[in-house]
Amino acid sequence: MTMEHGEDCCVKVAVHARPLIGDEKLQGCKDCVTVVPGKPQ
């Protein structure tokens, strides 16, 4: 399957997000995703 230049394509993506664990925070890792409580994401 090939896509011509400029052709749109729909993609569904599933993401599993979790809070950082203590060790990750100690290593300097930072959150890169924000979630708005009560809103569909």
CORPE-V298320 format. One line per field, one symbol per residue. ss: DSSP state (a for helix, b for strand, c for the rest). psi: psi as a letter, one per 20 degrees, with the letter a starting at -180 (. if undefined). burial: I if it has 16 or more other C-alpha atoms within 10 Angstrom, else O. A space follows every 50 residues. Layout:
ss = ???
psi = ???
burial = ???
This chain:
ss = cccccccccccccccccccccaaaaaccccccccccccccc
psi = pqpqpipqpppppppoqqqqrghgghijqqpjpqpopjqp.
burial = OOOOOOOOOOOOOOOOOOOOOOOOOOOOOOOOOOOOOOOOO
